[in-house]
Amino acid sequence: MRAAVLALPFAALALAGLSCVAAAQELTITIKNHRFEPSELRIPAGKRVTIYVNNEDPTPEEFESISMKVEKIIPGKSKGLVRVGPLAPGRYDFFGDFNQDTARGVLIAE
């Protein structure tokens, strides 16, 4: 019983550490005025990352990247989820397929 009581604080610390690691692997990007904000994201190389995309525009946008092999349509005034990686170190361009002149960004894996 005493061992279980002593193990409880260590288990809590381990779970807290896992949540910090998970939070570091999640990013948020916003589409506003047919632009990505921020337009540059940095991620750890070799790790799978989740990007939450908030489309504040009334029109849909497609988050697309040829180099990351990802396409995701985000309807207007809604949110979407894009998972990428693990990626080798480097720069990976992404764009809004419906507004390619303005909706551009880069993901940097380091």
C-alpha positions as CSV (number, residue, x, y, z in Angstrom):
1,M,0.0,0.0,0.0
2,R,2.8,2.4,0.9
3,A,4.5,1.8,-2.5
4,A,1.3,2.6,-4.3
5,V,0.9,5.9,-2.3
6,L,4.6,6.8,-3.1
7,A,4.1,6.0,-6.8
8,L,1.1,8.2,-7.2
9,P,3.1,11.6,-7.3
10,F,5.5,10.1,-9.8
11,A,2.7,8.9,-12.0
12,A,1.1,12.4,-11.9
13,L,4.5,14.0,-12.9
14,A,4.9,11.6,-15.7
15,L,1.4,12.4,-17.1
16,A,2.1,16.1,-16.7
17,G,5.3,15.6,-18.7
18,L,3.4,13.8,-21.5
19,S,0.8,16.6,-21.8
20,C,3.6,19.1,-22.2
21,V,5.2,17.0,-24.9
22,A,1.8,16.7,-26.6
23,A,1.2,20.4,-26.4
24,A,4.6,21.1,-28.1
25,Q,3.5,18.9,-31.0
26,E,0.3,20.9,-31.7
27,L,0.1,24.2,-33.6
28,T,-2.7,26.5,-34.6
29,I,-2.9,28.5,-37.8
30,T,-5.6,30.9,-38.9
31,I,-6.9,31.8,-42.3
32,K,-8.0,35.4,-42.3
33,N,-8.5,37.7,-45.4
34,H,-7.3,34.7,-47.5
35,R,-3.9,34.7,-45.7
36,F,-2.3,32.3,-43.2
37,E,-1.5,33.7,-39.8
38,P,1.2,33.0,-38.9
39,S,2.7,32.3,-42.3
40,E,5.7,30.5,-40.9
41,L,5.6,27.6,-38.5
42,R,8.5,25.8,-36.9
43,I,8.3,22.1,-35.9
44,P,10.7,19.5,-34.6
45,A,12.1,17.3,-37.3
46,G,11.3,13.7,-37.1
47,K,8.1,14.2,-35.1
48,R,4.4,13.9,-36.1
49,V,2.6,17.2,-35.7
50,T,-1.0,18.3,-35.5
51,I,-2.0,21.6,-37.1
52,Y,-5.3,23.1,-36.1
53,V,-6.6,25.3,-39.0
54,N,-9.2,28.0,-38.1
55,N,-10.8,29.5,-41.2
56,E,-12.2,32.9,-40.2
57,D,-13.1,33.7,-43.8
58,P,-16.7,33.1,-45.0
59,T,-15.4,31.1,-48.0
60,P,-13.8,27.7,-47.9
61,E,-10.0,27.2,-48.3
62,E,-7.9,24.2,-49.1
63,F,-4.8,23.8,-47.0
64,E,-2.4,22.1,-49.4
65,S,1.2,21.1,-49.6
66,I,2.8,19.1,-52.4
67,S,6.0,18.6,-50.4
68,M,4.2,17.4,-47.3
69,K,1.6,15.4,-49.4
70,V,-1.4,16.9,-47.7
71,E,-4.7,18.4,-48.8
72,K,-7.5,19.5,-46.5
73,I,-10.6,21.6,-47.3
74,I,-11.6,23.9,-44.5
75,P,-15.1,25.2,-45.0
76,G,-15.7,28.9,-44.2
77,K,-16.2,29.9,-40.6
78,S,-15.0,26.5,-39.4
79,K,-12.0,24.5,-38.1
80,G,-10.0,21.6,-39.5
81,L,-7.3,19.3,-38.4
82,V,-4.1,18.5,-40.5
83,R,-1.5,16.0,-39.4
84,V,1.9,16.0,-40.9
85,G,5.2,14.3,-40.5
86,P,7.4,13.0,-39.3
87,L,9.4,15.3,-41.6
88,A,13.1,15.5,-42.4
89,P,14.8,18.8,-41.5
90,G,14.0,21.4,-44.2
91,R,11.4,23.9,-45.5
92,Y,8.0,22.8,-46.7
93,D,5.8,25.2,-48.5
94,F,2.0,25.2,-48.1
95,F,-0.7,27.3,-49.7
96,G,-4.4,27.9,-49.9
97,D,-5.4,26.2,-53.2
98,F,-8.4,28.6,-53.7
99,N,-6.4,31.8,-53.1
100,Q,-2.9,30.9,-54.2
101,D,-1.8,34.5,-54.7
102,T,-2.3,35.4,-51.0
103,A,-2.6,32.3,-48.9
104,R,1.0,31.1,-48.7
105,G,3.2,29.8,-45.9
106,V,6.1,27.7,-44.9
107,L,6.7,25.0,-42.3
108,I,10.2,24.6,-41.1
109,A,11.3,21.3,-39.6
110,E,14.4,21.7,-37.5
